[in-house]
Amino acid sequence: MPKHKVLDAVTLDSALTEPLFVRWLLIGVTIVFLGLFLILPVIALFSKAFENGIPAYFAALVDPDALSAIKLTLLTAAITVPLNLIFGLAAAWAITKFRFPGKNLLITLIDLPFSVSPVIAGLIFVLVFGLHGWLGPWLSAYNIRIIFALPGIVLATIFVTFPFVARELIPLMQSQGSGEEEAAIVLGANGFQIFLRVTLPNIWWGVVYGVVICNARAMGEFGAVSVVSGHIRGATNTIPLYVEILYNEYDFSAAFAVASLLALLAIFTLVVKKLAEWKIGHREQNSKISGKTGRESMNVTAGAPDFAQSSFIDAPVKFYQDEGN
């Protein structure tokens, strides 16, 4: 390599490298910020939760009102997350695989909950389903209760959380391309087989990440649920609402004990997030190292889906083998 090119590389590397004191300053600012706004509050939360001892901690968690809030929160998440998963998969598949009028509008509408205050979202549901709302008289005539009941809480939570799965899967499916799906079609697969055996394995960790984030958001939602729930103690209080009630009643130990459940959920979510990111990054790195395209990376001879094992697709198999070579 010519000497001037080596010098240019060294000069460029020096220009792109910050001075040592700048690097330590940035690292120090980051550590102080995280310690002050993240680590210290978590430590304070758990220390306050256990300040009266472990028996008092568990006594706060098994209180009837606390158990009611926990059950309602889990039930809401159990209804919300599967529905959002179905919507997220359907929306991501439609946006990445098809061209249709209004596609950009659909993408914009998916992002709507990110730009609307949760309190406003809850108020919208009250105006639509409340006693004096648009559908209120009709619902009242059939003795159907939405607001201040479980259905209203579920609707508000779905509205707030439905973008998470879709927004995680759309860029992931776009980056995967359609080569493997096209190969599967040539090999005789139907739509369900393509999704189950080709698409889903490639986006599995994205699905897991989206579901975990959606679940954490659903269990921790406060604003929209606060508007539509009515704060009926022992009936329509979720964990965040119950924590607020305990705090307003100056029962700080119990409030922090119940709040620690959400903190543990946040820690679990962070662990799953890092695991999913590592899995996705590892898959992409392996794909780059192998240097294979979507069609070439699909093993059609060993470990291939069942639809690639029948005799009538021997010619397409040979075609892709030759193409890979």
N, C-alpha and C positions, 0 to 999 in steps of 0.2 A: 504494500500500500504506500503511495507517495507520502512524503513527510508532511507536505502542507495539508493533506486530507486528515492526517492524524492530529495535527495541531488544530485544525478547524473543529474536529470532533471534541477535542479537549476543551477548546474555547466555548463551544456550544454547551457542553455539559456544565461548565463553570457558570455560564450565563443563566442556565436553567436551575441551578442550585442556589437556594437561599443561604445567606450567611448563618453561621451557627447560632448566634444570639436571636435571630429572627425565628428560626425553627423552634428553639426552646421557648421563646415568648409565645408563639402560637400554640404549642403543646400545653404550656402552662395555663393559658387562657381557657383552652378547651377543658382541661382537667378541673379548673376552678369552677367553670360554668356548670359542668356535669355534676360536680360534687355539691354545689350550692342548690341547684334546681332539680336534681334527680336523686342522687345517693342520699343526701341529708334528709329530704322529706320521707324517703322510704324507711330509713332508720328510725326517724321520729315516729312514723306511723306504727311500726311494729313494737317499738319500745312503749308507746302509749297503750297499745292494745294489750300488752302483757304486764302492765305496771301493777295490776292487782293480783297477779299470779295466773297460772294456767287454769285452775278451776274456775276463776271468774271469767276468763276468756271463753272457755267452752260453755259456761252458763249463759253468756250473752248470745252465743250462736244457737243454743237450743231453746231460747225463749220462743213461745208460740208465735209472736208477731215476726220474729226473725225467721223462723222456719217457714211461715207463710210467704214472706218476701223472697226467700231463697227458692221455694217451690215455684212461685209465680215467675221469677226471673228465668229459672231453668225451663219452665214450660214455654215461655215466650221465645226463648232462644231455640228450643226444640222445634217450634213451628216455623219460626222466621228463617233459620239457616237453611233447611232443606228447600224451602220455596225460593230463596235467593240463589241457591246453588243451581236449581233448575233454570231459573231466569238467566243467571250468569252464563251457563253453558249454552243455552239457546241463543242468547244475544251475541256471545262471542263467535259461535258457529256461523250465525247469519251474517255478521259484519265481516268476518274474515273469509268466508267461502262464497258469498253471493254478491251480485250487484243488483241493486233495486232502487227505485225512486225513494227519496227520503232517508237514505242511509246516513248522511251527515247529520240530519235532524235527530235520528235515533241516537247517534253517538253523543250529541249535545244533551239530549234528554237524560241519558244515563248519568251524566255529570251534574244534573240539576240538584240533587240533595247536597252536593258539596258547596253549592253557592247559596242555599236557602237555610236560614236559621232554623234549628230544630224546634224552637218555640213557635215560629211562624208555621212550620209544618204541622205541629199539633193543633194550632188554632184553625188551620184549614180543614182538618178532619172534624173539628167541633162544628164549624160552619156548615159542613156537608151532612154529617151524621148526627149532630146534636138535636136535642128536643125541638129547638126552634130553627134548625138548619133546613137545607133544601129537602133532604130525605127524612127529616125528623118525624113529621106527621105520619108518613106512610109506615115507617118503622114502628112507631108507637101504636098504630092501629093493629099491627100484627104481633105486638109485644116482643119486638126484637130490640135488644139493647146493645148498642155499639160503644158509645161514649160512657166513661166511668165503668167499664167492664173489660174483660179480657180481649174481645175482638178489637176494640179501639186501641188497646196497648199494642197488640200484634200489628195492626195496620200502620200505626205510627212508627213502630220499630222497623217494619219492612221498608217503609219509605226512606228512612234514614240510612239503612244498611245495604240496600240492593245494589249500589254501584261496586261494592268491594270485589266480589267474585268476578264480575264481568270485566272490570278494569284491570284485574290481575291477569286474566286469561287472554284478552284481546291482543296485547303486544306479544305475548308468548306464542300464541297461535300464528300471528303474522310472521314472526321470526322463524317458525318451523317450516314455512312454505307449504306447498301442496304436492311435492314430488312423491312422497310416500303414499298419499291418498290416491294419486293417479296410478301408481304402480299397483296398488291393491285393487283398483277398479279393473285394470287389465287382467289381473289374476282371478277375477270372478267374484270379488267380495261385494256384498250388498252394503247399504248405508250403515246399518247397525254394526256389522262386522268391522267396517272401516273405523267407526268411532271407537268401538270397544277394544280393538286389537292394534290399531295403528295410532290414532289420535290421542286417546286417553293415556297410554303409557308415556307419551312425550310431554303431556301437560300435567301429569299426576301431581307433582310437587307444587305446581302452580295452583292446582285445585285445593290441595291441602292448605297452602298458605292463605288463599282467599277465604276458605271456610273458617280457619282459625281467626283471621282478622275480623271477619263478619260476625263470628260468635262473640268475640271480645267486645266489639262495638255494640252488639245487641244487648249483652248483659250489663254494659256500663252506660247505656243511654239514659239521659236524665231529662233534657229539655222537652222533647216532644211527648215523652211518656208522662211527664209532670202535668202537662196541659190536659191530656185526655183521660188520665187515671182517676182524678178526683181526690187523690190522697186518702182513700178509705183504708184506715188501719186494719191490718189483718185480712184485707180483701183485694185491694188494687195497688198495694205498695210493692214496688220492686226493690232490689237491694239498694240502689242509689237513693231512692226516695226515702227508704227506711233509715238510711244513714243520716239524711238531712233532718228527719224528725228527731232522732236521738240527739243529734248535735244541738238542735234548737231547744231541746229539753235539758240541755247541760249534762246529759249522760255520756260524757266524753269517752270513757273507757269502753262502753258497749258500742258506741259509734265507730271507734277506731277498730274494735274487734271485728265488726261486720265489714268495715271497709277493707280490712286486710285480706278478705276473700277476693275482692276485686284486684288488689295488689298482686296476690299470688297468680291470679288469672293473667295479669299483665306480664309477669315474669315468664309464665309458661308460654304465652304468645310470643315473647321475644325469643325464647329458645327455639320454638318451632319455626319462627321466621328465619333465624340464622341457619337452621338445618335445611329449610327449603331453598334458601339462597345458595347454600353450598352445593346442594344436589343439582339445582338448575345450572349453576356455573360449572360444576364438574361435567355435566352432560354436554354443555356447549364446548368446553375445552376438549373433551374427547372427540367431539365431532370435528373440530378444527384440526386436531392432530391427525385424525384418520384421513382428512382431506377428501371425504366422500360427500356426495350430494345426497339429497333426500332419497332418490331412487336407489343409489348405489349402497347407501347405508342400510337399506332394508334387506335382510338376509332371506332370500327366497328359497334357499335349499336346506338350511339347517336351522331349526328352531322357528320356522316360518309358521304363520297361522294355518289352521286346518284347511282353509279354502285354497291354499297354495300347494296342497299335497295331491290333488286329484289329477288323473292322467290328462284331462282335456286342456290343462294349462301348461303342458310340457313345452310347447313352442314359446309362449310368452316368458317362461322361466329361462329358457335358453337365450332368448333375446336379451334379457336383462343381465344374464351372466356375461354374454359377449360384450354388452355395452360397458359393464364394469371393468372388463379387461381392456 
